[in-house]
Amino acid sequence: MSHGDFEGYGGRHVPEPLEEPLEQLANAYDEIGKSDEFQAEFRDHLAEYAGRPTSLYHAKNLSEPYDAEIYLKREDLLHGGAHKINNCLGQALLAKKAGRERLIAETGAGQHGTATAMVGALFGLKTEIYMGKKDVERQKMNVFRMRLMGAEVNEVTRGGEGLADAVDAALEDLVENVEDTHYLVGSVVGPDPFPRMVRDFQSVIGEEAREQFIDRTGGLPDAAVACVGGGSNAMGLFHAFRDDEEVALYGAEGGGEGADSSRHAAPLAAGNDDVIHGMKTRVIDEDVEVHSVSAGLDYPGVGPEHAMFREIGRCEYTGVTDDEALAAFRKLSETEGIIPALESSHGVARGLQLADEGEHDTILVNLSGRGDKDMETAAELFSFE
Ligand SMILES: *Cc1c(COP(=O)(O)O)cnc(C)c1O
């Protein structure tokens, strides 16, 4: 396998009509996307539009009961409230430079669709979002948000009317409109060049965090932790540390509802090798219902570079249950006045487990997003009466 090969994972497993446009995109990324001019412009947008650098926060209250110091990389402070904007700015800028006039994307809960709508407005690109009918009904506010920013939201009524059907609809659109359209993929998933390109656009997270950590403490963290859906915030954090063997890496997947272990979204901890959405990676069996309290971790596959990290033992991946994530969600809110996204709460939960185990003195957790979007879900799960 020549394209995007992560020790046998990854690749470009796509139908014939998509081979040529993906090759063009890979060339555009290698030639334009890696140029100094592009990188300078990208950094300007990250600073001025998205609000980088984000702070590295020493969570002293959260760390208090443990013999470990927990630090949070505050991606929740970015425009839009999560790390997704890093990738969307990179891909939209590349699409514009490569002469594309139109962005398409699929979205489940609506977070990636919203981030895509932002950059569509910013760069003056026509933006269409594919979303399953079920998700459109469940996520009315996000649909409203996308439309407010000028994006068209296409309701997908085929199949199960969910995320997988939205992916299919977006791919069909791409095949018909390859000349003027860029498919803005939301994580380190899909065929080459997406896994490496999205990783590179997100790697600013780890580059900043590594430098900030050294400035603050004089050394590297003993552990770096992130939640894993498709795997983009995790790979964005991990990449800067991959050659620092003294930094242990931990990925936290959605582990479903705990008591019923047949329901999980943990392809790394509990899946098998397979081909899905154009890549070879770790995939959850088809007959297992993928479920996590956080919509952003509800993906049956995972980025191929994570599959490789698992295979070579560079990162340890564990399923975190809904209950564990919710406990961390409440703990961080109560102790620090920071409400994390439910996705990010899985990473916080894993960080707290590690602090409790006491093997690492310093633990860096990527706080991938803020929890404002999750208030309704949380209010259904517990109350204060
Ligand atoms: C979308 C999302 C995720 C999951 O995506 P990754 O590609 O795994 O990073 C995690 N956290 C937040 C806040 C998200 O919005």
PDBQT file of the ligand as one rigid body, heavy atoms in Angstrom, charges set to zero:
ROOT
HETATM    1  C1  LIG A 401     -15.975  15.899  17.712  1.00  0.00    +0.000 C 
HETATM    2  C2  LIG A 401     -15.398  15.920  19.060  1.00  0.00    +0.000 A 
HETATM    3  C3  LIG A 401     -14.575  14.878  19.538  1.00  0.00    +0.000 A 
HETATM    4  C4  LIG A 401     -14.305  13.609  18.769  1.00  0.00    +0.000 C 
HETATM    5  O1  LIG A 401     -13.541  13.772  17.601  1.00  0.00    +0.000 OA
HETATM    6  P1  LIG A 401     -12.015  13.370  17.499  1.00  0.00    +0.000 P 
HETATM    7  O2  LIG A 401     -11.756  13.381  16.033  1.00  0.00    +0.000 OA
HETATM    8  O3  LIG A 401     -11.835  12.026  18.103  1.00  0.00    +0.000 OA
HETATM    9  O4  LIG A 401     -11.240  14.399  18.207  1.00  0.00    +0.000 OA
HETATM   10  C5  LIG A 401     -14.014  15.005  20.799  1.00  0.00    +0.000 A 
HETATM   11  N1  LIG A 401     -14.253  16.075  21.567  1.00  0.00    +0.000 NA
HETATM   12  C6  LIG A 401     -15.046  17.097  21.148  1.00  0.00    +0.000 A 
HETATM   13  C7  LIG A 401     -15.275  18.249  22.058  1.00  0.00    +0.000 C 
HETATM   14  C8  LIG A 401     -15.645  17.046  19.887  1.00  0.00    +0.000 A 
HETATM   15  O5  LIG A 401     -16.436  18.056  19.491  1.00  0.00    +0.000 OA
ENDROOT
TORSDOF 0
